[in-house]
Amino acid sequence: MSGEVSRTGQYAVIFPNQRTSEDGEGYGAMAERMVELAAEQPGFCGIDSTRGEDGFGITVSYWDSLEAIEAWRDQAEHLEAQRLGRKRWYHSFDVHIAKIDRSYTFSK
């Protein structure tokens, strides 16, 4: 979870997705690598992700600008992960980009 960080003014890339029934060789390693690689990109601000037993997942990455999102979209290793995702790992997905106008946090 993103914790106590205010996301106001950041951009969110929202990635709801449905995995294929075959788990797909290499998915876990690629997913871990993408999180590591995203964290190295200029403008990266954080990530939240979850997946249900039915294969439905949602990942939200946070960025400081649209330019940072575009650079991430076009990063070479990420392009390869996108190609493999379409070919092997995802039945369907959406990508939504939104500017965060307000951000609230609660924790016990």
ABEGO torsion letter per residue (X at the ends): XAEABBABGBBBBBBBBBBBABAEBGAAAAAAAAAAAAAABBGBAEBBBBBBAAGBBBBBBBBABAAAAAAAAABAAAAAAAAAAAAAABABBBBBBBBBABBBBBBX
